[in-house]
Amino acid sequence: MIRGVLFDFSGTLFRLEPQAGWLDDHAADEELNERLTQVLTAPTLSGDHLPADLVEAWGRRDLDPEVHRTVYLASLVAAGIEFPAGGAEAVYARSTDPVSWRPYPDTVAVLRRLRDAGVPVAVVSNIAWDIREAFRRHDVVELVDEFVLSYEEGVVKPDLKIFTVACQRLGLPPEQVLMVGDSAEADGAAVGIGCTTAIVEALPIERRPSALTDVLATHHLG
């Protein structure tokens, strides 16, 4: 029986979607915007695309905000995108701005349904900045019981410790907890401590209207 839910953040509850003005010369270039999203949010991309002296740092990117900035600026350069002067820095700054993150169409409703049903929720994210403001902007921060963030905890998915911490903070054994994420490698690792897992696709907002609602229905939640 599932009595608690862990959610990933990026690509699961919210999605980073570059908007007009991120790169003034390419404001309407949807293909470029999607490339930026992939570069800035790929959950398990290796560091092989970076200069040799940054490969090790890539593995620590979600533990240290300054390391995160360094390796993602290098990733934007490595992607071969032509930026205006200061453009890469501006894009990176926007990527960590809560305003740039949009909830999926059913995120708010799903979090409210779980709260109404008395099902506790934790957000478990590999992230190097405080995402609580993104939830606050959509009036749902109070619907999350715990935020278990890698840069605060000193551990990243798929390390099992981060899932163990999240379950402990919900006061539930892993066997009674569902982990919902978009990465089979990072989020699916929760099965290693006994959690049930559900993987959704990190599709653009308009192409994924009900994946979270469908997960609730599958597991008879809410």
C-alpha positions in Angstrom: 0.0 0.0 0.0 1.4 3.4 -1.0 1.1 6.0 1.8 3.6 8.6 0.7 5.0 10.0 -2.6 8.4 11.4 -3.6 8.6 13.6 -6.6 11.5 14.7 -8.7 11.5 18.4 -9.7 12.9 19.0 -13.2 11.0 17.2 -15.9 8.6 15.7 -13.4 6.7 18.4 -11.6 8.2 21.5 -13.4 10.0 22.1 -16.6 12.5 24.7 -17.7 11.3 26.2 -20.9 13.2 29.1 -22.4 11.0 31.9 -23.4 11.3 34.9 -25.8 14.0 37.1 -24.7 16.4 34.5 -23.5 18.4 35.0 -26.6 17.1 38.1 -28.4 18.4 37.1 -31.8 16.6 33.7 -31.6 13.5 34.5 -29.6 11.2 32.5 -31.8 13.6 29.6 -32.5 11.8 26.6 -30.8 14.5 24.2 -31.9 17.2 26.3 -30.2 15.1 26.7 -27.1 14.7 22.9 -26.8 18.4 22.5 -27.2 18.9 24.9 -24.3 16.5 23.0 -22.2 18.3 19.7 -22.9 21.7 21.2 -22.1 20.6 22.8 -18.9 18.4 20.0 -17.5 19.6 16.6 -18.8 19.5 14.5 -15.6 22.2 11.9 -16.3 24.4 13.4 -19.1 28.1 12.4 -18.7 30.8 15.0 -18.5 32.5 13.8 -21.6 31.4 16.9 -23.5 33.5 19.2 -21.3 37.2 20.0 -21.2 39.1 17.3 -19.3 39.7 19.6 -16.3 36.0 19.9 -15.7 34.9 16.3 -16.1 35.3 15.5 -12.4 33.5 18.8 -11.4 30.5 17.7 -13.6 29.9 14.9 -11.1 29.7 17.4 -8.3 27.5 20.0 -10.1 24.4 19.4 -8.0 26.3 19.7 -4.7 27.9 23.1 -5.1 26.2 26.2 -6.6 29.5 27.7 -7.9 30.6 24.4 -9.5 27.1 24.1 -11.1 27.5 27.6 -12.6 31.0 26.7 -13.9 30.2 23.5 -15.6 26.9 24.6 -17.1 28.5 27.7 -18.6 31.1 25.4 -20.2 28.3 23.1 -21.3 26.5 26.0 -23.1 29.8 26.8 -24.9 30.4 23.1 -25.8 26.9 22.9 -27.3 28.1 25.1 -30.1 25.4 27.7 -29.6 26.5 31.2 -30.7 25.7 33.6 -27.9 25.9 37.4 -28.0 28.3 39.0 -25.6 27.4 37.9 -22.1 24.6 35.7 -23.5 25.7 32.4 -22.0 25.9 34.0 -18.5 22.4 35.5 -19.0 20.9 32.2 -20.1 22.4 30.4 -17.1 21.1 33.0 -14.8 17.6 32.6 -16.2 17.9 28.8 -15.9 18.2 29.2 -12.1 15.5 31.8 -11.8 12.2 30.4 -10.4 10.3 32.5 -12.9 11.7 30.3 -15.7 10.2 27.1 -14.4 6.6 26.2 -15.3 4.6 23.4 -13.6 3.1 20.7 -15.8 -0.6 21.1 -16.4 -1.6 18.6 -13.7 1.1 19.4 -11.1 -0.9 21.7 -8.9 -4.0 19.5 -9.0 -2.0 16.4 -8.2 -0.3 18.0 -5.2 -3.7 19.2 -3.9 -5.3 15.8 -4.3 -2.5 14.2 -2.3 -2.8 16.7 0.4 -6.6 16.3 0.6 -6.1 12.5 0.8 -3.6 12.8 3.6 -0.7 11.5 1.6 2.6 13.2 2.5 4.8 14.4 -0.3 8.6 15.1 -0.5 10.4 16.6 -3.5 13.7 14.9 -4.0 15.9 16.8 -6.5 19.4 16.8 -7.8 19.7 20.6 -7.8 22.2 23.3 -6.8 19.8 26.1 -5.9 16.7 26.5 -3.8 13.6 25.5 -5.8 11.1 26.3 -3.1 10.4 29.7 -4.6 9.2 28.1 -7.9 6.6 26.2 -5.8 5.8 29.4 -3.8 5.1 31.3 -7.1 2.3 28.8 -7.8 0.9 28.6 -4.3 1.9 25.0 -3.8 4.9 25.2 -1.5 2.7 24.4 1.5 1.6 21.2 -0.3 5.1 19.7 -0.1 6.0 18.3 3.3 9.7 18.0 2.7 12.3 19.3 0.2 15.3 16.9 0.0 17.7 18.8 -2.2 21.1 17.4 -3.2 23.1 20.6 -2.5 21.6 20.8 1.0 22.0 17.1 1.8 25.4 16.5 0.2 24.3 13.5 -1.8 22.8 13.1 -5.3 20.6 10.6 -7.0 21.0 7.7 -7.8 22.8 7.3 -4.4 20.3 5.5 -2.2 21.0 7.6 0.8 18.9 10.5 -0.6 15.8 8.3 -1.0 16.4 6.9 2.5 16.5 10.4 4.0 13.3 11.4 2.2 11.4 8.4 3.4 12.6 8.9 6.9 11.5 12.5 6.9 8.0 11.4 5.7 8.1 8.9 8.6 7.4 6.0 6.3 9.1 2.7 5.3 10.3 2.7 1.7 7.9 -0.1 0.9 5.1 2.3 1.4 6.5 5.1 -0.7 6.2 5.8 -4.4 9.0 7.7 -6.2 7.9 9.6 -9.4 10.6 10.9 -11.7 11.7 11.3 -15.3 15.0 9.4 -15.1 15.0 5.6 -14.9 18.7 5.8 -13.9 18.5 8.6 -11.3 14.9 8.3 -10.0 14.3 4.6 -10.7 17.2 3.8 -8.3 14.8 4.2 -5.4 13.8 0.6 -6.0 17.1 -0.2 -4.3 15.7 0.6 -0.9 12.3 -0.9 -1.6 10.3 2.0 -3.1 7.9 1.6 -5.9 8.8 3.8 -8.9 7.0 5.5 -11.8 8.8 7.1 -14.7 7.2 10.0 -16.7 8.6 11.6 -19.8 10.1 15.1 -19.5 8.2 16.3 -22.5 7.4 19.9 -23.3 4.6 21.3 -21.1 1.9 21.3 -23.8 2.7 17.7 -24.8 2.2 16.2 -21.3 -1.2 17.1 -19.9 -1.9 14.3 -17.5 1.1 12.0 -16.8 1.1 12.8 -13.1 -2.7 12.3 -12.8 -2.3 8.9 -14.6 0.4 7.9 -12.1 -2.0 8.6 -9.2 -4.7 6.6 -10.9 -2.4 3.6 -11.5 -1.5 3.5 -7.9 -4.9 4.4 -6.5 -3.8 7.6 -4.9 -5.8 10.7 -4.3 
